[in-house]
Amino acid sequence: MKTNSNSILKMTMLAALVFLNFSAFGQTNYSLSSNPELKVTGTSTLHDWDMKSSLATGKAQISLENGKIEKIANVSIIMPAESIKSGRGGMDKNAYGALNTKNHKEVKFNLKELVAKGSSYEASGDFTIAGVTKAAKFPVTASISGEKVTVKGKHDFKLTDYNIDPPTALMGTVKTGNEVSIHFNVTFQPTK
């Protein structure tokens, strides 16, 4: 009887190890490709504006099955706050002051969950902007080309949500609107 229970225990342990190994190998480590497209857009009393960056680092664990995304986990993207540029030095300086980039050098996003919604997804995670972290939910699309996964989306928020006073210029005659958006078009590729 003892031999039989030892055999059952060994078979159960073997099955568990095989299952754990398949689960671990199902997810692949990915890194953010170079030149991501990141943009912040908004309005002011003078004109609409945008600031762009192509500098960020990121990582993710992604499982692909039959040309589709099975699971995305442990996603983090970090952008240097002073990498966003408008092409206007004065505007950049005001933006960096509002973001307090001397003390908060990065804008970060950490994904908590990605839920399929028909042909697109809903991302839930945390944005950290100007040292303040807030939960966010927003729609994204994802496409696959070979082993690369491209994710596009936009997160709308208010500057005051992150304790940022909308910047002003020309002695307060030009004021930035409180509503802004972060747009992203980023590609992840298997880490080598």
C-alpha positions as CSV (number, residue, x, y, z in Angstrom):
1,M,0.0,0.0,0.0
2,K,2.9,2.3,0.9
3,T,4.5,1.8,-2.6
4,N,1.2,2.7,-4.3
5,S,0.8,5.9,-2.3
6,N,4.5,6.8,-3.1
7,S,3.8,6.3,-6.8
8,I,0.7,8.5,-6.7
9,L,2.7,11.2,-4.8
10,K,5.5,11.0,-7.4
11,M,3.1,11.2,-10.3
12,T,1.3,14.2,-8.8
13,M,4.6,16.0,-8.2
14,L,5.8,15.2,-11.7
15,A,2.5,16.5,-13.2
16,A,2.7,19.7,-11.1
17,L,6.3,20.3,-12.3
18,V,5.4,19.8,-15.9
19,F,2.4,22.2,-15.6
20,L,4.5,24.8,-13.9
21,N,7.2,24.5,-16.5
22,F,4.7,24.9,-19.3
23,S,3.2,27.9,-17.6
24,A,6.5,29.6,-17.1
25,F,7.6,29.0,-20.7
26,G,4.2,30.3,-22.0
27,Q,5.1,33.9,-21.1
28,T,8.0,35.6,-22.8
29,N,9.9,38.6,-21.5
30,Y,9.5,41.6,-23.8
31,S,11.3,45.0,-24.0
32,L,10.1,48.3,-25.4
33,S,11.5,48.9,-28.9
34,S,13.4,52.0,-29.7
35,N,11.6,55.2,-30.8
36,P,8.2,54.8,-29.2
37,E,5.7,57.5,-30.2
38,L,4.5,59.3,-27.0
39,K,2.6,62.6,-27.1
40,V,0.8,64.9,-24.7
41,T,-1.9,67.1,-26.1
42,G,-4.0,69.9,-24.7
43,T,-5.5,73.3,-25.2
44,S,-4.8,76.8,-24.1
45,T,-6.6,80.2,-24.3
46,L,-4.3,80.9,-27.3
47,H,-4.1,77.6,-29.3
48,D,-4.1,73.8,-29.0
49,W,-0.7,72.3,-28.3
50,D,1.2,69.1,-28.3
51,M,4.5,67.8,-26.8
52,K,6.3,64.7,-28.2
53,S,8.8,62.2,-26.9
54,S,10.5,59.2,-28.5
55,L,12.4,58.2,-25.4
56,A,11.1,55.6,-23.0
57,T,12.1,52.2,-21.6
58,G,9.7,49.4,-20.8
59,K,9.2,45.8,-20.2
60,A,6.4,43.2,-20.3
61,Q,5.6,39.6,-20.1
62,I,3.5,38.5,-23.1
63,S,1.9,35.2,-24.1
64,L,1.0,34.8,-27.7
65,E,-1.2,31.9,-29.0
66,N,-2.3,31.3,-32.6
67,G,-1.3,34.9,-33.6
68,K,-3.3,36.4,-30.7
69,I,-2.4,37.9,-27.4
70,E,-3.2,35.4,-24.7
71,K,-2.0,37.4,-21.8
72,I,0.0,40.6,-21.0
73,A,1.4,41.1,-17.5
74,N,4.1,43.0,-15.6
75,V,4.0,45.9,-18.0
76,S,5.9,49.0,-17.0
77,I,6.8,52.0,-19.2
78,I,9.1,54.9,-18.0
79,M,9.5,58.2,-19.9
80,P,12.0,60.9,-18.9
81,A,9.8,63.9,-18.1
82,E,12.1,66.3,-19.8
83,S,12.1,64.2,-23.0
84,I,8.7,65.7,-24.1
85,K,9.3,68.7,-26.4
86,S,7.0,71.2,-28.0
87,G,9.5,72.8,-30.2
88,R,9.1,76.0,-28.2
89,G,11.7,76.6,-25.4
90,G,9.4,78.8,-23.3
91,M,6.5,76.3,-23.4
92,D,8.9,73.4,-22.5
93,K,10.3,75.4,-19.6
94,N,6.7,76.1,-18.3
95,A,5.7,72.5,-18.7
96,Y,8.8,71.2,-16.8
97,G,8.1,73.7,-14.0
98,A,4.5,72.5,-13.7
99,L,5.7,68.9,-13.7
100,N,8.4,69.8,-11.1
101,T,10.9,67.8,-13.2
102,K,13.8,68.8,-10.8
103,N,12.2,66.5,-8.2
104,H,10.1,64.1,-10.4
105,K,12.3,63.1,-13.4
106,E,10.0,60.4,-14.8
107,V,6.5,59.7,-16.0
108,K,5.6,56.1,-15.3
109,F,2.8,53.6,-16.2
110,N,2.4,50.2,-14.6
111,L,-0.3,47.9,-16.1
112,K,-2.4,46.0,-13.6
113,E,-4.8,44.3,-16.0
114,L,-5.7,44.1,-19.7
115,V,-9.2,42.9,-20.5
116,A,-10.4,42.0,-24.0
117,K,-13.4,44.1,-25.2
118,G,-14.3,42.7,-28.6
119,S,-11.5,43.5,-31.0
120,S,-9.8,45.9,-28.5
121,Y,-8.8,46.0,-24.9
122,E,-9.3,48.0,-21.7
123,A,-6.1,48.8,-19.8
124,S,-6.1,49.3,-16.1
125,G,-3.1,50.5,-14.2
126,D,-1.3,53.3,-12.4
127,F,0.1,56.5,-13.9
128,T,2.7,58.4,-11.9
129,I,3.0,62.0,-13.1
130,A,4.8,64.8,-11.1
131,G,5.2,62.4,-8.2
132,V,1.5,61.6,-7.9
133,T,0.2,58.1,-8.7
134,K,-3.4,57.6,-9.8
135,A,-5.4,54.7,-11.1
136,A,-6.4,54.9,-14.8
137,K,-8.6,52.9,-17.2
138,F,-8.6,53.5,-20.9
139,P,-9.1,51.7,-24.2
140,V,-6.2,50.3,-26.2
141,T,-5.7,48.3,-29.4
142,A,-3.0,45.7,-29.9
143,S,-1.6,44.2,-33.1
144,I,1.0,41.5,-33.7
145,S,3.6,41.4,-36.4
146,G,5.8,38.3,-36.1
147,E,6.9,38.3,-32.5
148,K,6.4,42.1,-32.1
149,V,3.4,43.4,-30.3
150,T,2.3,47.0,-30.9
151,V,-0.1,48.8,-28.4
152,K,-1.8,52.1,-29.2
153,G,-4.1,54.1,-27.0
154,K,-4.9,57.4,-25.3
155,H,-5.5,58.3,-21.6
156,D,-7.5,61.5,-20.9
157,F,-7.1,63.2,-17.6
158,K,-7.0,66.5,-15.7
159,L,-3.7,68.2,-14.7
160,T,-5.3,68.9,-11.3
161,D,-5.8,65.1,-10.8
162,Y,-2.0,65.0,-10.3
163,N,-1.8,68.2,-8.3
164,I,-0.5,70.1,-11.3
165,D,-1.5,73.7,-11.7
166,P,-2.2,74.4,-15.4
167,P,0.7,76.5,-16.6
168,T,0.2,80.2,-17.6
169,A,2.3,82.5,-19.8
170,L,2.6,86.1,-20.7
171,M,1.8,87.3,-17.2
172,G,-1.2,85.0,-16.9
173,T,-2.9,86.1,-20.2
174,V,-2.4,82.7,-21.7
175,K,-3.6,79.7,-19.6
176,T,-3.3,76.0,-20.3
177,G,-6.5,74.0,-20.2
178,N,-6.9,71.5,-17.4
179,E,-7.8,68.6,-19.7
180,V,-4.9,66.8,-21.4
181,S,-4.3,63.5,-23.1
182,I,-1.4,61.1,-23.3
183,H,-1.2,59.3,-26.6
184,F,1.0,56.3,-27.1
185,N,2.0,54.0,-29.9
186,V,4.6,51.5,-28.6
187,T,6.1,48.2,-29.8
188,F,7.4,45.4,-27.6
189,Q,9.8,42.8,-28.9
190,P,11.2,39.7,-27.2
191,T,14.1,40.5,-24.9
192,K,17.4,39.1,-26.2
